Amino acid sequence: PLAKSICLGTSELSNSRFANYIEEFPCVGLDKSTEIEHLNLINIGILNITSDISIYINLREIDLSLNGLSGLPDEFSLLENLEVCILSLNNLLYLPETFNKLKKLFCLCLNNNCLCMLPENICLLPFLKKLDLYDNNLNEIPEG
């Protein structure tokens, strides 16, 4: 599709029996849609983000909350136009060390995950205004 915004998910639990279910992303059908700027992938059962995520070079906002992600590929950091990244309510154990390449990021929601540490260079994100880390297993937060 040529759409700039795609919504495949919902946070409304009452609709969960009608939800899409995609274990791996990008998936067939969306793997050629490089013009996408907004992706809503809430609560669709994603367990794995592949290295092909980097095809979404125009992506400005992604919501991957309420899935089963435990990590992200290094290629996630190639989404250089990303401004809003919502990863709440997953099972994230770590973020890529290259996360500081997301220079336009101003909102990063990581609440309700399993993070015990953050990349040291996360403080180098120049426009970051919101960083939600509630309900993780963090032992320390990088200085900056």
N, CA, C and O atoms as a DFTB+ gen file, in Angstrom:
576 C
 N C O
     1  1       0.816      -1.212       0.000
     2  2       0.000       0.000       0.000
     3  2       0.849       1.261       0.000
     4  3       2.000       1.250       0.435
     5  1       0.272       2.335      -0.488
     6  2       0.961       3.620      -0.531
     7  2       0.622       4.495       0.664
     8  3       1.005       5.664       0.701
     9  1      -0.078       3.956       1.624
    10  2      -0.492       4.713       2.807
    11  2       0.712       5.199       3.603
    12  3       1.752       4.542       3.645
    13  1       0.556       6.359       4.234
    14  2       1.601       6.904       5.105
    15  2       1.415       6.438       6.541
    16  3       2.354       6.475       7.336
    17  1       0.201       5.999       6.875
    18  2      -0.113       5.558       8.227
    19  2      -0.841       4.221       8.163
    20  3      -1.810       4.070       7.419
    21  1      -0.374       3.253       8.944
    22  2      -1.001       1.933       8.970
    23  2      -1.265       1.539      10.413
    24  3      -0.386       1.621      11.271
    25  1      -2.495       1.108      10.662
    26  2      -2.913       0.670      11.990
    27  2      -3.353      -0.788      11.899
    28  3      -4.346      -1.107      11.245
    29  1      -2.611      -1.663      12.558
    30  2      -2.951      -3.085      12.592
    31  2      -3.394      -3.533      13.969
    32  3      -3.891      -4.648      14.129
    33  1      -3.220      -2.677      14.970
    34  2      -3.486      -3.096      16.340
    35  2      -4.395      -2.161      17.095
    36  3      -4.791      -1.103      16.606
    37  1      -4.716      -2.584      18.311
    38  2      -5.538      -1.785      19.209
    39  2      -5.170      -2.115      20.647
    40  3      -4.742      -3.229      20.949
    41  1      -5.339      -1.152      21.517
    42  2      -5.083      -1.398      22.934
    43  2      -6.359      -1.793      23.664
    44  3      -6.322      -2.088      24.858
    45  1      -7.475      -1.802      22.968
    46  2      -8.747      -2.163      23.584
    47  2      -8.838      -3.675      23.735
    48  3      -8.944      -4.403      22.748
    49  1      -8.796      -4.137      24.973
    50  2      -8.819      -5.573      25.236
    51  2     -10.121      -6.218      24.798
    52  3     -10.147      -7.412      24.498
    53  1     -11.194      -5.456      24.757
    54  2     -12.477      -6.017      24.342
    55  2     -12.453      -6.464      22.885
    56  3     -13.272      -7.283      22.470
    57  1     -11.510      -5.925      22.106
    58  2     -11.406      -6.286      20.697
    59  2     -10.348      -7.347      20.436
    60  3     -10.074      -7.665      19.279
    61  1      -9.745      -7.903      21.488
    62  2      -8.605      -8.798      21.286
    63  2      -8.966     -10.069      20.526
    64  3      -8.102     -10.644      19.864
    65  1     -10.200     -10.519      20.600
    66  2     -10.539     -11.733      19.859
    67  2     -10.645     -11.471      18.363
    68  3     -10.697     -12.408      17.566
    69  1     -10.676     -10.209      17.986
    70  2     -10.715      -9.850      16.579
    71  2      -9.366      -9.317      16.095
    72  3      -9.246      -8.852      14.961
    73  1      -8.373      -9.386      16.942
    74  2      -7.081      -8.757      16.659
    75  2      -6.318      -9.486      15.557
    76  3      -6.501     -10.681      15.326
    77  1      -5.461      -8.727      14.890
    78  2      -4.510      -9.326      13.958
    79  2      -3.459     -10.058      14.768
    80  3      -3.245      -9.745      15.939
    81  1      -2.806     -11.026      14.159
    82  2      -1.760     -11.760      14.856
    83  2      -0.582     -11.945      13.910
    84  3      -0.641     -12.734      12.967
    85  1       0.482     -11.209      14.177
    86  2       1.678     -11.237      13.333
    87  2       2.877     -11.430      14.246
    88  3       3.243     -10.512      14.980
    89  1       3.501     -12.612      14.218
    90  2       4.611     -12.903      15.137
    91  2       5.902     -12.188      14.776
    92  3       6.716     -11.892      15.651
    93  1       6.095     -11.908      13.484
    94  2       7.359     -11.313      13.039
    95  2       7.060     -10.104      12.169
    96  3       6.131     -10.117      11.362
    97  1       7.853      -9.066      12.343
    98  2       7.664      -7.841      11.576
    99  2       9.012      -7.312      11.124
   100  3       9.966      -7.381      11.899
   101  1       9.145      -6.784       9.905
   102  2       8.151      -6.596       8.869
   103  2       7.612      -7.925       8.339
   104  3       8.294      -8.949       8.366
   105  1       6.395      -7.879       7.866
   106  2       5.732      -9.075       7.364
   107  2       5.420      -8.905       5.881
   108  3       5.479      -7.800       5.341
   109  1       5.093     -10.006       5.240
   110  2       4.711      -9.983       3.834
   111  2       3.517      -9.044       3.675
   112  3       2.574      -9.080       4.466
   113  1       3.569      -8.228       2.669
   114  2       2.501      -7.259       2.429
   115  2       2.901      -5.859       2.844
   116  3       2.487      -4.879       2.225
   117  1       3.699      -5.762       3.883
   118  2       4.182      -4.450       4.322
   119  2       5.680      -4.306       4.106
   120  3       6.268      -3.285       4.464
   121  1       6.286      -5.311       3.531
   122  2       7.735      -5.287       3.361
   123  2       8.188      -4.457       2.165
   124  3       9.389      -4.336       1.920
   125  1       7.254      -3.887       1.422
   126  2       7.605      -3.016       0.296
   127  2       7.096      -1.588       0.516
   128  3       7.297      -0.720      -0.333
   129  1       6.449      -1.349       1.634
   130  2       5.812      -0.056       1.920
   131  2       6.783       0.890       2.614
   132  3       6.606       1.223       3.785
   133  1       7.788       1.312       1.901
   134  2       8.860       2.101       2.506
   135  2       8.469       3.548       2.810
   136  3       9.221       4.256       3.479
   137  1       7.313       3.997       2.335
   138  2       6.885       5.383       2.555
   139  2       6.118       5.573       3.860
   140  3       5.735       6.697       4.185
   141  1       5.888       4.514       4.604
   142  2       5.111       4.591       5.843
   143  2       5.791       5.532       6.842
   144  3       7.002       5.461       7.054
   145  1       4.988       6.417       7.455
   146  2       5.484       7.345       8.470
   147  2       4.981       6.999       9.866
   148  3       5.644       7.313      10.855
   149  1       3.817       6.358       9.961
   150  2       3.209       6.012      11.253
   151  2       2.783       4.550      11.229
   152  3       2.081       4.116      10.316
   153  1       3.209       3.796      12.234
   154  2       2.841       2.384      12.357
   155  2       2.245       2.121      13.731
   156  3       2.890       2.370      14.750
   157  1       1.018       1.621      13.761
   158  2       0.375       1.197      14.999
   159  2       0.334      -0.325      14.975
   160  3      -0.444      -0.920      14.229
   161  1       1.166      -0.946      15.786
   162  2       1.274      -2.402      15.844
   163  2       0.987      -2.889      17.260
   164  3       1.601      -3.846      17.732
   165  1       0.054      -2.228      17.930
   166  2      -0.282      -2.539      19.321
   167  2      -0.988      -3.889      19.415
   168  3      -1.948      -4.153      18.692
   169  1      -0.495      -4.739      20.321
   170  2      -1.215      -5.949      20.711
   171  2      -1.549      -6.874      19.542
   172  3      -2.685      -7.329      19.407
   173  1      -0.546      -7.149      18.694
   174  2      -0.800      -8.071      17.586
   175  2       0.089      -9.312      17.655
   176  3       0.202     -10.049      16.676
   177  1       0.713      -9.544      18.795
   178  2       1.455     -10.782      19.006
   179  2       2.871     -10.810      18.467
   180  3       3.442     -11.888      18.304
   181  1       3.454      -9.651      18.186
   182  2       4.812      -9.617      17.632
   183  2       5.814     -10.109      18.669
   184  3       5.854      -9.621      19.798
   185  1       6.621     -11.083      18.265
   186  2       7.680     -11.624      19.112
   187  2       9.057     -11.218      18.608
   188  3      10.033     -11.244      19.358
   189  1       9.132     -10.843      17.332
   190  2      10.431     -10.586      16.717
   191  2      10.345      -9.453      15.698
   192  3       9.475      -9.445      14.827
   193  1      11.255      -8.505      15.824
   194  2      11.452      -7.473      14.807
   195  2      12.710      -7.875      14.048
   196  3      13.774      -8.034      14.646
   197  1      12.593      -8.039      12.741
   198  2      13.748      -8.478      11.953
   199  2      14.605      -7.285      11.531
   200  3      14.213      -6.129      11.698
   201  1      15.759      -7.584      10.993
   202  2      16.673      -6.539      10.530
   203  2      16.074      -5.745       9.373
   204  3      16.532      -4.641       9.080
   205  1      15.058      -6.293       8.716
   206  2      14.408      -5.597       7.606
   207  2      13.617      -4.371       8.058
   208  3      13.112      -3.629       7.215
   209  1      13.497      -4.141       9.348
   210  2      12.804      -2.951       9.855
   211  2      13.425      -1.680       9.267
   212  3      12.762      -0.648       9.167
   213  1      14.670      -1.763       8.888
   214  2      15.389      -0.592       8.367
   215  2      14.851      -0.100       7.025
   216  3      15.248       0.972       6.569
   217  1      13.950      -0.860       6.374
   218  2      13.375      -0.384       5.104
   219  2      12.459       0.818       5.314
   220  3      12.186       1.562       4.372
   221  1      11.984       1.009       6.540
   222  2      11.042       2.101       6.821
   223  2      11.795       3.393       7.117
   224  3      11.705       3.942       8.215
   225  1      12.522       3.860       6.138
   226  2      13.399       5.019       6.328
   227  2      12.636       6.311       6.616
   228  3      13.211       7.259       7.151
   229  1      11.350       6.360       6.270
   230  2      10.539       7.558       6.510
   231  2       9.723       7.483       7.793
   232  3       8.976       8.409       8.107
   233  1       9.858       6.397       8.529
   234  2       9.056       6.186       9.731
   235  2       9.338       7.258      10.778
   236  3      10.487       7.488      11.155
   237  1       8.261       7.918      11.246
   238  2       8.390       8.951      12.270
   239  2       7.830       8.500      13.612
   240  3       8.262       8.975      14.663
   241  1       6.863       7.580      13.576
   242  2       6.231       7.129      14.817
   243  2       5.911       5.642      14.724
   244  3       5.355       5.172      13.732
   245  1       6.276       4.909      15.782
   246  2       5.953       3.486      15.846
   247  2       5.452       3.156      17.248
   248  3       6.024       3.589      18.247
   249  1       4.375       2.384      17.298
   250  2       3.834       1.913      18.576
   251  2       3.806       0.395      18.541
   252  3       3.007      -0.209      17.825
   253  1       4.681      -0.208      19.318
   254  2       4.816      -1.662      19.408
   255  2       4.399      -2.167      20.783
   256  3       4.822      -3.245      21.200
   257  1       3.584      -1.409      21.483
   258  2       3.214      -1.796      22.844
   259  2       2.318      -3.039      22.854
   260  3       1.673      -3.379      21.862
   261  1       2.304      -3.700      24.016
   262  2       1.482      -4.887      24.248
   263  2       1.802      -6.039      23.300
   264  3       0.899      -6.703      22.792
   265  1       3.083      -6.271      23.068
   266  2       3.516      -7.412      22.271
   267  2       4.428      -8.277      23.137
   268  3       4.428      -8.131      24.359
   269  1       5.190      -9.159      22.542
   270  2       6.060     -10.051      23.303
   271  2       7.525      -9.883      22.963
   272  3       8.284     -10.852      22.993
   273  1       7.932      -8.668      22.638
   274  2       9.318      -8.409      22.236
   275  2      10.280      -8.535      23.408
   276  3      10.012      -8.024      24.495
   277  1      11.403      -9.218      23.186
   278  2      12.441      -9.291      24.222
   279  2      13.674      -8.483      23.832
   280  3      14.535      -8.222      24.671
   281  1      13.763      -8.090      22.575
   282  2      14.889      -7.297      22.104
   283  2      14.582      -6.678      20.753
   284  3      13.557      -6.968      20.136
   285  1      15.488      -5.822      20.304
   286  2      15.380      -5.171      19.007
   287  2      16.677      -5.394      18.245
   288  3      17.744      -5.460      18.855
   289  1      16.605      -5.512      16.924
   290  2      17.840      -5.668      16.152
   291  2      18.607      -4.345      16.089
   292  3      18.018      -3.276      16.254
   293  1      19.903      -4.415      15.853
   294  2      20.707      -3.196      15.697
   295  2      20.154      -2.301      14.589
   296  3      20.266      -1.078      14.661
   297  1      19.562      -2.910      13.571
   298  2      19.035      -2.162      12.430
   299  2      17.884      -1.230      12.809
   300  3      17.547      -0.323      12.047
   301  1      17.286      -1.444      13.969
   302  2      16.239      -0.536      14.450
   303  2      16.795       0.884      14.545
   304  3      16.066       1.857      14.353
   305  1      18.061       0.991      14.836
   306  2      18.719       2.292      14.990
   307  2      18.936       3.009      13.665
   308  3      19.386       4.155      13.647
   309  1      18.623       2.349      12.561
   310  2      18.741       2.978      11.247
   311  2      17.481       3.763      10.869
   312  3      17.426       4.373       9.801
   313  1      16.484       3.747      11.732
   314  2      15.249       4.504      11.489
   315  2      15.496       5.961      11.869
   316  3      14.934       6.462      12.843
   317  1      16.328       6.623      11.105
   318  2      16.864       7.928      11.491
   319  2      15.841       9.056      11.543
   320  3      16.150      10.127      12.064
   321  1      14.642       8.855      11.025
   322  2      13.597       9.879      11.107
   323  2      12.615       9.636      12.247
   324  3      11.652      10.386      12.411
   325  1      12.855       8.594      13.031
   326  2      11.946       8.231      14.118
   327  2      11.920       9.313      15.198
   328  3      12.963       9.718      15.709
   329  1      10.713       9.774      15.537
   330  2      10.519      10.804      16.554
   331  2       9.832      10.253      17.801
   332  3      10.139      10.671      18.918
   333  1       8.905       9.317      17.613
   334  2       8.140       8.725      18.713
   335  2       8.263       7.213      18.627
   336  3       7.977       6.609      17.594
   337  1       8.694       6.612      19.735
   338  2       8.887       5.163      19.790
   339  2       8.251       4.641      21.078
   340  3       8.727       4.922      22.178
   341  1       7.175       3.882      20.924
   342  2       6.457       3.354      22.084
   343  2       6.652       1.844      22.126
   344  3       6.184       1.115      21.251
   345  1       7.347       1.394      23.154
   346  2       7.685      -0.022      23.331
   347  2       7.151      -0.548      24.661
   348  3       7.657      -1.541      25.185
   349  1       6.154       0.097      25.197
   350  2       5.585      -0.251      26.501
   351  2       4.981      -1.654      26.501
   352  3       4.541      -2.165      25.472
   353  1       4.976      -2.262      27.696
   354  2       4.292      -3.530      27.916
   355  2       4.774      -4.643      26.984
   356  3       3.978      -5.305      26.317
   357  1       6.081      -4.832      26.954
   358  2       6.712      -5.932      26.241
   359  2       7.553      -6.706      27.249
   360  3       7.324      -6.610      28.455
   361  1       8.509      -7.459      26.768
   362  2       9.438      -8.195      27.631
   363  2      10.874      -7.797      27.316
   364  3      11.785      -8.620      27.409
   365  1      11.075      -6.536      26.945
   366  2      12.399      -6.085      26.524
   367  2      13.429      -6.258      27.634
   368  3      13.232      -5.820      28.768
   369  1      14.530      -6.907      27.276
   370  2      15.642      -7.122      28.199
   371  2      16.757      -6.113      27.961
   372  3      17.532      -5.812      28.868
   373  1      16.836      -5.592      26.744
   374  2      17.928      -4.688      26.368
   375  2      17.501      -3.828      25.185
   376  3      16.514      -4.119      24.509
   377  1      18.259      -2.771      24.951
   378  2      18.155      -1.950      23.752
   379  2      19.477      -2.052      23.018
   380  3      20.511      -2.269      23.650
   381  1      19.474      -1.902      21.702
   382  2      20.744      -1.928      20.972
   383  2      21.675      -0.805      21.442
   384  3      21.221       0.294      21.761
   385  1      22.957      -1.088      21.479
   386  2      23.949      -0.063      21.847
   387  2      23.935       1.108      20.869
   388  3      24.389       2.205      21.197
   389  1      23.419       0.873      19.681
   390  2      23.393       1.904      18.639
   391  2      22.143       2.784      18.713
   392  3      21.887       3.567      17.798
   393  1      21.374       2.665      19.777
   394  2      20.116       3.400      19.911
   395  2      20.319       4.915      19.835
   396  3      19.389       5.641      19.483
   397  1      21.494       5.391      20.153
   398  2      21.775       6.829      20.119
   399  2      21.790       7.397      18.699
   400  3      21.874       8.612      18.524
   401  1      21.709       6.536      17.688
   402  2      21.647       7.014      16.300
   403  2      20.274       7.567      15.943
   404  3      20.103       8.176      14.887
   405  1      19.305       7.361      16.810
   406  2      17.950       7.871      16.565
   407  2      17.893       9.344      16.978
   408  3      17.211       9.706      17.937
   409  1      18.607      10.165      16.255
   410  2      18.852      11.567      16.623
   411  2      17.601      12.431      16.700
   412  3      17.608      13.445      17.398
   413  1      16.525      12.063      16.006
   414  2      15.305      12.878      16.012
   415  2      14.308      12.440      17.081
   416  3      13.256      13.060      17.236
   417  1      14.627      11.386      17.814
   418  2      13.716      10.832      18.809
   419  2      13.457      11.831      19.935
   420  3      14.398      12.317      20.562
   421  1      12.181      12.141      20.193
   422  2      11.864      13.018      21.323
   423  2      10.972      12.336      22.353
   424  3      10.815      12.853      23.459
   425  1      10.383      11.184      22.017
   426  2       9.535      10.460      22.963
   427  2       9.870       8.971      22.896
   428  3       9.751       8.342      21.844
   429  1      10.291       8.415      24.037
   430  2      10.642       6.999      24.118
   431  2       9.964       6.398      25.339
   432  3      10.308       6.724      26.475
   433  1       8.999       5.519      25.099
   434  2       8.254       4.878      26.186
   435  2       8.692       3.421      26.306
   436  3       8.484       2.613      25.402
   437  1       9.300       3.112      27.438
   438  2       9.827       1.772      27.711
   439  2       9.220       1.183      28.976
   440  3       9.737       0.205      29.516
   441  1       8.138       1.765      29.448
   442  2       7.544       1.310      30.703
   443  2       7.033      -0.131      30.596
   444  3       6.664      -0.606      29.522
   445  1       7.025      -0.800      31.743
   446  2       6.518      -2.165      31.861
   447  2       7.246      -3.148      30.945
   448  3       6.637      -3.843      30.132
   449  1       8.565      -3.181      31.106
   450  2       9.413      -4.135      30.405
   451  2      10.295      -4.836      31.428
   452  3       9.997      -4.812      32.622
   453  1      11.358      -5.449      30.981
   454  2      12.272      -6.186      31.865
   455  2      13.694      -5.650      31.766
   456  3      14.654      -6.384      32.001
   457  1      13.834      -4.382      31.421
   458  2      15.156      -3.779      31.259
   459  2      15.886      -3.711      32.593
   460  3      15.322      -3.266      33.593
   461  1      17.140      -4.151      32.608
   462  2      17.944      -4.005      33.826
   463  2      19.036      -2.962      33.622
   464  3      19.676      -2.536      34.583
   465  1      19.251      -2.550      32.375
   466  2      20.215      -1.489      32.076
   467  2      19.837      -0.820      30.764
   468  3      19.069      -1.359      29.967
   469  1      20.392       0.356      30.562
   470  2      20.196       1.109      29.332
   471  2      21.550       1.317      28.676
   472  3      22.571       1.312      29.364
   473  1      21.582       1.500      27.355
   474  2      22.859       1.826      26.724
   475  2      23.415       3.119      27.314
   476  3      22.671       4.077      27.523
   477  1      24.703       3.148      27.581
   478  2      25.338       4.343      28.158
   479  2      25.081       5.589      27.323
   480  3      24.933       6.686      27.860
   481  1      25.028       5.413      26.006
   482  2      24.920       6.562      25.114
   483  2      23.487       7.033      24.878
   484  3      23.263       7.904      24.037
   485  1      22.520       6.484      25.594
   486  2      21.133       6.929      25.416
   487  2      20.984       8.408      25.789
   488  3      20.064       9.081      25.324
   489  1      21.876       8.895      26.615
   490  2      21.859      10.308      27.021
   491  2      22.292      11.238      25.894
   492  3      22.177      12.457      26.019
   493  1      22.783      10.678      24.807
   494  2      23.244      11.488      23.686
   495  2      22.139      11.810      22.684
   496  3      22.402      12.430      21.654
   497  1      20.911      11.398      22.974
   498  2      19.793      11.715      22.085
   499  2      19.429      13.186      22.286
   500  3      18.869      13.537      23.324
   501  1      19.735      14.056      21.313
   502  2      19.660      15.500      21.521
   503  2      18.263      16.075      21.735
   504  3      18.130      17.110      22.387
   505  1      17.213      15.433      21.204
   506  2      15.869      16.003      21.295
   507  2      14.950      15.237      22.243
   508  3      13.762      15.544      22.335
   509  1      15.485      14.253      22.941
   510  2      14.661      13.430      23.820
   511  2      14.048      14.278      24.933
   512  3      14.762      14.852      25.755
   513  1      12.711      14.349      24.948
   514  2      11.977      15.118      25.952
   515  2      11.250      14.209      26.932
   516  3      11.078      14.560      28.100
   517  1      10.821      13.035      26.458
   518  2      10.089      12.106      27.319
   519  2      10.761      10.738      27.263
   520  3      10.950      10.158      26.194
   521  1      11.117      10.239      28.453
   522  2      11.689       8.903      28.592
   523  2      10.951       8.219      29.729
   524  3      11.186       8.528      30.898
   525  1      10.060       7.292      29.399
   526  2       9.252       6.597      30.399
   527  2       9.882       5.239      30.681
   528  3       9.924       4.369      29.811
   529  1      10.370       5.068      31.899
   530  2      11.056       3.838      32.310
   531  2      10.341       3.128      33.456
   532  3      10.910       2.223      34.065
   533  1       9.124       3.518      33.755
   534  2       8.382       2.958      34.881
   535  2       8.270       1.432      34.773
   536  3       8.077       0.890      33.685
   537  1       8.391       0.763      35.896
   538  2       8.187      -0.682      36.030
   539  2       9.125      -1.506      35.144
   540  3       8.688      -2.256      34.272
   541  1      10.409      -1.345      35.393
   542  2      11.455      -2.159      34.784
   543  2      12.304      -2.731      35.913
   544  3      11.931      -2.626      37.081
   545  1      13.416      -3.320      35.585
   546  2      14.334      -3.878      36.584
   547  2      15.656      -3.117      36.589
   548  3      16.716      -3.709      36.786
   549  1      15.593      -1.815      36.376
   550  2      16.805      -1.007      36.249
   551  2      17.563      -0.915      37.568
   552  3      16.983      -0.663      38.625
   553  1      18.872      -1.124      37.478
   554  2      19.760      -0.984      38.627
   555  2      20.402       0.394      38.656
   556  3      20.731       0.916      39.721
   557  1      20.577       0.975      37.477
   558  2      21.171       2.306      37.363
   559  2      20.719       2.942      36.064
   560  3      20.266       2.265      35.141
   561  1      20.852       4.251      36.014
   562  2      20.508       5.016      34.824
   563  2      21.754       5.784      34.416
   564  3      22.411       6.391      35.261
   565  1      22.091       5.766      33.117
   566  2      23.292       6.482      32.674
   567  2      23.233       7.961      33.021
   568  3      22.164       8.572      33.019
   569  1      24.389       8.524      33.319
   570  2      24.465       9.952      33.628
   571  2      24.273      10.757      32.361
   572  3      24.639      10.329      31.267
   573  1      23.689      11.938      32.532
   574  2      23.549      12.807      31.381
   575  2      22.315      13.503      31.358
   576  3      22.060      14.277      30.436
